[in-house]
């Protein structure tokens, strides 16, 4: 859950049962067609077993098939409000990385609220995806200025593809967001994520986050 296509590909290539002689995957099609033909988000998070000499294409196709079945079961095929299935999947991937199961539905609502008013999503996770720096707590000011369609600080709207393979919980939360007018959220300490529609309150919490980080609360 939360893995990227690149990380899954790396795991497959290092697996002793995956054939090293056949490593192509260009013929693998994503669950939902998209302009980039990206497999990001199309590999369902689960435990898979492969026989010796399984090629990467076969392995990836099994993950896509599982995703197609699960997404249909969950209800993502119908989309949500004006958002098409691939867009819902993209939102769910951001919910997966930005939140945790206890607040997935609130994070989803913040994303929808920002999209509704044309506000830039300004999500660290999308920039970290673009810069391959996933897992870092801090995001530099320089990083928020990079020229990438995944830079949701610089460009409004959704990134062009999902940024991870979302869990069932993240998808369900995206299809059933909590009710609220929140536009901001921040984790000020482990287990303490706060939501607000006030920029002033958000800035106050940012200061608290900075204080806690400096004190080593996140270590």
Secondary structure, 3 states (H helix, E strand, C coil): CCCCHHHHHHHHHHCCCECCCCCCCCCCCCCCCCCCCCCCCCCCCCCCCCCCCECHHHHHHHHHHHHHHHHHHHCHHHCECCECHHHHHHHHHHHHHHCCCCCHHHHHHHHHHHHHHCCCCCCHHHHHHHCCCCCCCCCCCCHHHCCCCCCCCCCCCCCCCCCCCCCHHHHHHHHCCCCCCCCEEEEEECCEEEEECCHHHHHHHHHHHHHHHHCCCCC
